[in-house]
Amino acid sequence: MRLAPQIDGERLLRRLDAFARIGATPAGGVNRQAFSVEDRGARRLLAELALERGFTVFQDGIANLFIRREGADAALPPLLIGSHLDSQPTGGRFDGALGTLSAFEVLETLEDARAETRMPIEVVAWANEEGSRFAPGVMGSMAFTGADTAAWKSIVGSDGASLAKELDATIAALPEAALRPIGMPISGYIELHIEQGPSLEKEGLPIGVVTAVQGTRWLEVSIEGTAGHAGTTGLAYRRDPMVAAIAAIHRLQTTIMPLDSSARLTVGRIAAQPGSINAIPQSVTFTVDLRHPRPERLDAIEAEARQACTAEAEAQGCMATIKRSFDMPGAAFSADMIKIVEDAVRSLGLSHKQMISGAFHDALFIARVAPAAMIFVPCRDGLSHNEAEYVEPADAITGTRVLLQAAIAAASSLELLR
């Protein structure tokens, strides 16, 4: 007799605890950076669990890891579900891991119930989503969707390690996973993730249905002035790039976000040269992270940022050089896949809201080659990329229940929507 598929919540929570021990930090988070020994340990554990259940395990040349459960029609491109296993240096235990392990729980649940799906379903653990050790991030999904990876061979990590060597070692450490080419046709993709923001928790909602990911641009600003003695150089004789940088940052912080609730602006790094306590800096450099769901507004915000930095530099007799170092266009998710997820939420009697993701995820790239959507669950105080990151057990289980229902529906209907 076949059983109706039901998520085993206790099993899911045990899995989350087990993976949180790999790279655990004293403060309760994880340090499991891409292609590290800890990352390899998590990949190995997931592969071993999959092989024990009789699933097939694959990896590709960028170390994306795939776990396949066959469907009634093996010729159909698979539905992918999953996320990532790598973390920030002082990351949380749920970012990425919840999405990957909830997807594996879906596969196990289907197997427990001997449920048949029309198309194969594959769990994917994307490689180097975070980009904390080797930049750029979302490396696995970018490669999967056709990015040119040739330049990555020479990348050196934040710890001085060679990406090429660490990637080869990561793949070699899992010989049980058959090697497949990077990229393949898929029928669709669903990713469960923590919100990484406070809105779901504050509004008392268990589920967010993500409709799009906003675009992101990074600017590198360098302001050149004249180094001078802190005690002997009067105001009239100063060309101080620090004053210019502070004025530009203040101007942007008091205009861009206060005047546009959808805009995001962050200055995450700032450095002065020569960096002496008793010297006017010769130069100051800082980064600007800009985000907006609408590309035309992102263009306008970037133009405003450039104008502000240039004007404040000139006001101090300095010169600003501004370079765009990163440009990731946003993406709208498939209306069909969004409906599948929302129908799954309603079938379970849950409340939800539609959301635009402020962070980029692997789903951003997969949405460019196949129908994709995301499911968000609340995290306490909106904290993420933080060792204090926490998801209530009930919310983790609820999100996995939604993922199960959505995956079952997608594996039956996506073929008809193609």
C-alpha positions in Angstrom: 0.0 0.0 0.0 1.3 3.4 -1.0 1.3 6.1 1.7 0.6 9.8 1.1 3.9 11.6 1.3 4.4 13.2 4.6 7.5 15.2 5.7 9.5 13.6 8.6 10.1 16.7 10.6 12.3 15.1 13.2 14.5 13.6 10.5 14.9 17.0 8.9 15.9 18.6 12.2 18.4 15.8 12.9 20.0 16.4 9.5 20.2 20.1 10.1 22.0 19.4 13.4 24.4 16.9 11.8 25.4 19.3 9.1 25.8 22.2 11.5 28.5 20.2 13.3 30.6 20.3 10.1 32.6 23.5 10.4 30.8 24.5 13.7 32.1 27.6 15.3 32.2 28.2 19.1 29.5 30.9 18.8 27.0 28.4 17.3 27.4 29.2 13.6 29.4 27.5 10.8 32.6 28.2 8.9 32.2 25.9 5.8 33.7 28.0 3.0 33.6 26.8 -0.5 36.0 24.0 -1.5 37.4 23.8 2.0 37.9 20.6 4.0 34.7 21.4 5.8 32.8 21.9 2.5 34.1 18.5 1.3 32.9 17.0 4.5 29.4 18.3 4.0 29.3 17.1 0.4 30.5 13.7 1.5 27.8 13.3 4.2 25.1 14.3 1.8 26.4 11.9 -0.9 26.6 9.0 1.6 23.1 9.6 2.8 21.9 9.6 -0.8 23.7 6.4 -1.7 22.3 4.7 1.4 18.8 5.4 0.0 19.6 4.1 -3.4 19.7 7.5 -5.2 22.2 8.2 -7.9 24.9 10.8 -7.2 26.6 13.0 -9.7 29.0 16.0 -9.7 30.2 18.3 -12.5 33.4 20.1 -13.2 32.6 23.1 -10.9 31.7 20.7 -8.1 27.9 21.1 -8.2 26.5 18.0 -6.5 23.4 16.3 -7.8 21.2 13.5 -6.2 18.8 11.9 -8.6 15.5 10.1 -8.0 14.1 8.7 -11.2 10.6 9.5 -12.5 8.2 7.5 -14.6 9.7 9.1 -17.7 13.5 9.1 -17.4 13.8 10.9 -20.7 12.2 14.1 -19.3 14.6 16.8 -18.1 14.6 16.7 -14.3 13.1 19.1 -11.8 15.8 20.5 -9.7 15.3 21.4 -6.0 18.0 22.6 -3.6 20.4 25.3 -2.6 24.0 25.3 -1.3 26.1 24.0 1.5 29.0 26.5 1.7 28.9 29.3 4.2 30.4 32.6 5.2 33.4 32.5 7.5 31.1 33.3 10.5 27.9 32.1 8.9 24.7 30.6 10.2 23.7 27.0 10.2 20.6 27.6 8.0 21.7 29.8 5.1 21.9 27.4 2.1 21.9 24.2 4.3 18.1 24.4 5.0 17.3 24.6 1.3 19.6 21.7 0.4 18.5 19.5 3.3 14.8 20.3 2.9 15.2 19.2 -0.8 16.8 16.0 0.3 14.0 15.4 2.8 11.5 15.8 -0.1 13.4 13.0 -2.0 13.4 10.8 1.1 9.7 11.5 1.7 8.8 10.5 -1.8 10.9 7.3 -1.5 9.3 6.5 1.9 5.9 6.7 0.3 7.0 4.9 -2.9 5.5 7.9 -4.7 6.0 8.1 -8.4 6.6 11.4 -10.2 6.2 12.0 -13.9 9.7 13.4 -14.3 12.9 12.8 -12.4 13.7 15.0 -9.4 17.2 16.0 -8.6 18.5 17.7 -5.4 21.3 20.1 -6.2 23.9 21.6 -3.8 25.3 24.5 -5.8 29.1 25.1 -5.5 30.4 28.3 -4.0 27.2 30.3 -3.6 28.7 32.6 -1.0 31.9 33.7 -2.7 33.5 34.4 0.7 36.7 32.4 0.0 36.7 32.5 -3.8 35.0 35.4 -5.6 32.7 35.6 -7.5 29.9 33.9 -5.6 27.0 31.9 -7.1 29.9 30.3 -9.1 28.2 26.9 -9.5 24.9 28.2 -10.9 26.7 30.7 -13.1 28.7 27.9 -14.7 25.7 25.7 -15.0 23.9 28.4 -17.0 26.8 29.0 -19.4 29.2 31.5 -17.8 32.7 31.4 -19.2 34.8 29.8 -16.4 38.2 30.1 -18.1 39.2 33.2 -16.1 38.4 31.4 -12.8 41.3 29.1 -13.2 43.7 31.8 -11.9 41.6 32.9 -9.0 43.4 33.0 -5.6 41.3 32.8 -2.5 41.1 35.1 0.5 43.4 32.6 2.3 45.9 32.5 -0.6 44.7 29.1 -1.9 44.4 28.3 -5.6 40.8 27.9 -6.8 41.9 25.4 -9.5 43.8 23.2 -7.0 41.0 23.3 -4.4 38.3 22.6 -6.9 40.2 19.6 -8.3 40.7 18.3 -4.7 37.1 18.8 -3.9 35.9 16.8 -6.9 38.6 14.1 -6.3 37.5 13.7 -2.7 34.1 12.3 -3.8 34.9 9.6 -6.4 31.5 7.9 -5.7 29.8 10.8 -7.6 29.9 10.2 -11.3 31.2 13.2 -13.3 28.8 14.8 -15.7 29.3 17.9 -18.0 28.5 21.3 -16.6 25.0 22.3 -17.6 22.1 20.3 -18.8 18.4 20.7 -19.8 16.1 21.0 -16.8 12.3 21.3 -16.5 12.4 23.7 -13.6 13.9 24.8 -10.3 12.5 25.5 -6.8 14.7 26.8 -4.0 13.7 27.0 -0.3 15.7 29.6 1.7 15.6 31.6 4.8 14.3 35.2 4.2 17.5 36.8 5.5 15.3 39.8 6.5 12.8 40.5 9.3 9.5 41.0 7.4 8.0 37.5 7.6 8.7 37.2 11.3 7.4 40.7 12.0 4.2 40.1 10.1 3.6 36.6 11.5 3.7 34.9 8.2 5.1 31.4 7.8 5.9 31.6 4.0 7.1 34.1 1.5 6.6 33.3 -2.2 9.4 35.0 -4.1 8.5 36.5 -7.4 11.8 38.1 -8.4 15.3 39.0 -7.4 16.5 42.6 -7.5 19.5 43.7 -9.5 22.8 44.5 -7.8 25.7 46.7 -8.8 29.0 47.3 -7.0 31.1 50.4 -7.4 34.7 50.9 -6.3 35.4 54.6 -5.5 38.9 56.0 -5.2 39.4 59.6 -4.2 42.9 61.0 -4.6 44.1 64.0 -2.6 47.4 65.2 -1.2 49.1 63.6 1.8 50.2 66.0 4.5 51.2 66.5 8.1 48.2 66.4 10.5 49.6 69.1 12.7 51.1 71.6 10.3 48.7 71.6 7.4 45.9 74.2 7.9 42.4 73.9 6.4 43.1 76.2 3.5 46.0 74.0 2.3 44.3 70.6 2.6 43.2 68.4 -0.2 41.7 65.7 2.1 40.1 62.7 0.4 38.7 61.5 3.7 36.6 64.6 4.1 35.4 64.1 0.5 34.6 60.4 1.1 32.7 61.1 4.3 30.7 63.9 2.6 29.8 61.7 -0.4 28.7 58.7 1.8 26.6 61.0 4.0 25.0 62.6 1.0 24.1 59.2 -0.5 22.8 57.7 2.8 20.5 60.7 3.3 19.0 60.7 -0.2 18.9 57.3 -1.9 17.2 55.0 0.6 15.1 57.7 2.4 13.6 58.7 -0.9 13.0 55.2 -2.4 11.9 52.4 -0.1 12.9 49.8 -2.7 16.4 51.1 -3.0 19.4 49.6 -1.1 22.8 51.3 -0.6 25.6 50.0 1.5 29.2 51.1 2.0 30.9 47.9 3.2 34.6 48.7 2.9 36.7 51.9 3.4 40.4 52.2 3.5 42.9 55.2 3.7 46.4 55.3 2.4 49.0 55.6 3.9 46.8 54.9 6.9 48.8 56.8 9.5 47.1 58.4 12.5 49.0 61.7 12.1 48.9 62.1 8.3 46.2 63.4 6.0 45.5 60.5 3.6 46.8 60.5 0.1 43.9 58.4 -1.0 40.6 56.9 0.3 38.9 54.0 -1.4 35.4 52.6 -0.6 32.8 50.3 -2.0 29.2 51.0 -2.8 26.7 48.2 -3.1 23.5 49.3 -4.9 20.3 47.3 -5.3 16.9 47.9 -6.8 14.2 45.7 -8.4 13.8 48.0 -11.4 16.7 48.3 -13.8 15.9 51.9 -14.8 16.0 52.9 -11.2 19.2 51.1 -10.6 20.7 53.1 -13.5 19.5 56.3 -12.0 20.8 55.4 -8.5 24.2 54.6 -10.0 24.3 57.9 -11.8 23.4 59.7 -8.6 26.2 57.9 -6.7 28.7 58.8 -9.3 27.7 62.5 -9.4 27.8 62.7 -5.6 31.3 61.2 -5.3 32.7 63.4 -8.1 31.1 66.6 -6.7 32.3 66.0 -3.2 35.8 65.2 -4.3 36.0 68.3 -6.4 34.8 70.4 -3.5 37.9 69.3 -1.5 40.3 69.8 -4.5 40.5 66.0 -5.0 39.8 63.7 -7.9 37.4 60.7 -7.9 37.8 57.6 -10.0 34.7 55.3 -10.0 34.7 51.8 -11.5 31.8 49.4 -11.7 33.2 46.1 -10.4 30.0 43.9 -10.4 26.7 44.0 -12.3 24.1 41.4 -11.7 20.8 42.1 -13.4 17.7 41.1 -11.5 15.2 38.5 -12.7 11.5 37.8 -12.5 10.5 34.3 -11.7 8.2 32.2 -13.9 4.5 33.0 -13.4 3.7 29.3 -13.8 6.2 28.2 -11.1 5.0 31.0 -8.8 1.4 29.7 -9.2 2.6 26.2 -8.4 4.2 27.3 -5.2 1.2 29.5 -4.2 -1.2 26.6 -4.9 1.0 24.4 -2.6 0.9 27.0 0.1 -2.9 27.2 -0.1 -3.4 23.5 -0.2 -1.7 23.4 3.2 -4.0 26.1 4.6 -1.0 28.5 5.2 -0.9 32.3 4.9 1.8 33.9 2.8 2.8 37.0 0.9 4.6 37.6 -2.4 8.1 39.0 -2.0 11.1 40.3 -4.0 14.4 38.9 -2.8 16.9 41.6 -1.7 19.7 39.1 -1.8 20.8 37.2 -4.9 20.6 33.4 -5.0 21.4 30.6 -7.4 17.7 30.8 -8.5 18.5 34.1 -10.1 20.7 32.4 -12.7 18.6 29.3 -13.1 15.6 31.5 -13.9 17.3 32.5 -17.1 17.2 29.0 -18.5 14.2 27.3 -16.9 11.0 28.1 -14.9 12.1 28.9 -11.3 10.7 30.2 -8.0 11.7 30.5 -4.4 10.1 29.8 -1.0 11.2 31.9 1.9 10.7 31.0 5.6 11.2 33.4 8.6 14.5 33.8 10.4 14.8 35.3 13.9 15.3 39.1 13.8 16.1 38.8 10.1 19.7 37.8 11.0 21.8 36.0 8.4 25.5 35.8 7.5 25.7 35.7 11.3 26.4 33.0 13.8 23.2 33.9 15.7 21.1 33.0 12.6 18.1 30.9 13.7 15.0 29.4 12.2 12.2 28.0 14.4 11.9 24.2 13.9 8.3 24.6 13.0 9.1 27.1 10.3 11.8 24.8 8.8 9.3 21.9 8.7 6.5 24.1 7.2 8.7 25.3 4.4 9.7 21.8 3.6 6.1 20.7 3.5 5.4 23.5 0.9 8.5 22.4 -1.1 7.2 18.9 -1.1 3.8 19.8 -2.4 5.3 22.2 -5.0 7.8 19.7 -6.2 5.1 17.0 -6.7 2.9 19.4 -8.6 5.8 20.7 -10.7 7.1 17.3 -11.6 3.6 16.5 -13.0 2.7 19.8 -14.7 5.9 21.4 -16.0 6.1 19.1 -19.0 2.6 20.5 -20.0 3.7 24.1 -19.6 6.9 23.9 -21.6 
